[in-house]
Amino acid sequence: MKRSIAGRLWPNITAVLLIIGFIFPVYWMFATSFKKTPDIVSDTPVWFPTSPTFEHFETALNADNFWTLVRNSLTVTILAVVFSLIISLAASFALARMRFKGRRGFIVGFMMAQMAPWEVMVIAIYFIVRDADMLNSLIPLTLFYMVMVLPFTLLTLRGFVAAVPKELEESAMVDGCTRRQAFLKVILPLLAPGLMSTSMFGFITAWNEFPMVLVLNKDAEFQTLPLWLSSFRSTFGDDWGATMAASTIFAIPILLLFVFLQRKAVSGLTDGAVKG
């Protein structure tokens, strides 16, 4: 009995320590954004905001081009996710249901693309965009963000399509549906967990991307929030409260997305991984 209790105790303690280690920096960021400046620079740590203030958020929200950058980030992120889902739905159905020459090589190629570090290709991408005269534009960012999340999206959705019994699709076609109608009415609703998990991954990847916009978009009106956040301290000096408020604003969309989708997204990632 003692050995059994000890066997359950150490994994729980390890889990608690890991949770604290991951959550505490996030908590400290949120708490600091609400503290007054004397509490932030105090030699004695102030663990809780004694008298919360929103002045740091006002400083961040009133920064130059802030709302333009919010619009840019949302535009390129949402479009990249939507385009990648549309392409991946069609491609994953073809890979899961059809047999054609070069199919395995196609899948291996996407796996290699998923493992490739995109940072090493930034210079090559810069030359491509420069030669196309599309620097300081949101279009290249949208396209390359879509390409970045496409391999993961396609491979995950392929697992979900493969897990749907072919008999469901065949029954719909016997009842008079075309293959396209069978896909839209039978298969697509069953792919909801996979769509949620891949869309969340794609949103986080595109929302946090930094090197690409740093190289391609030098004009402040065509930059995104990650680049703005990196230059926030150089703009406002040692105003750590404003810096933490800006970081909090940047993190809120991802946290909200995770709160609403985390249950379906986690099940989607595991199901798509084991059923492919």
C-alpha positions, 0 to 999 in steps of 0.5 A: 500500500505504501509503495502504491501511494508513493507511486502515485505521489511522485507523478502528481508532485512532478505535474504540480511543479511543471504546472507552476513552472509554466503558469507562473511567468504568465501570471507574472506578466498579467499581474505586472500589467496591472501594478503601479510603477513603484510596485513594479520597480520595488526591490521587494516583490509585490506578488499581487496588485494591491491597487490595480491600474489600467494606465499601462494598458492605455499607454499600449493601446494609444501607441502609434499604429497599434490598431493598424497592426491589430488589423494586419495581424488578424487579416494575415492570420485568419486568411492563412488559416482559412486558405490552409484548411480549404486546401488541406480538406481537398488534399487530405481527402485525395490522400486518404481515399484515392490511390495514385502514383507518387502518393507516398512520396507526396506524403513524405514530402509534406512530412519533410516540409513540416520538419524544415526550419522556416527561418533558414529560408527567410533570405530566399523568400526575401529575394522572391518577394523583392523580385516580385515587387511585393515588399511591404505587403500583406499578401506575401505574409498571408501566402507564406503563413499558409504554407507554414501551417499547411503540412501539419493541417494536411497530415492531421486532417488526412488521419481524420478522413481515413478514420471515417468509414468508407461505408458512410460515404458509399451509403450517401452516394447510393442514396443519390448524393454525388461524391462532393455532396457526400463529402460535404454532408457526411464526412465534413461534419465528422471532421470538426475536431480535426478542423478545430485542432488544426485551426488553433495550431495554424492561428498560434503559428501565424499569430506568433511569427516574427522573422518573416515580417521582420525581413519582408515588411519594413514599413510600420503600416504593414507590420504585425503585432509580434514585431511591434511587441519586440520594439515596444521597450525601445519605444517606451524605454524602461516602462515595464508596466506598459511592456507587460500590458502590451504582452498581455494584449498580444496573448489574449487572442490565443488564450481565448482561442485555447479556452474555447477550443482546448477540449476539442483541439486536444482530442482532435490532435490525438485522434488525428495522430493515431488514426492516420 
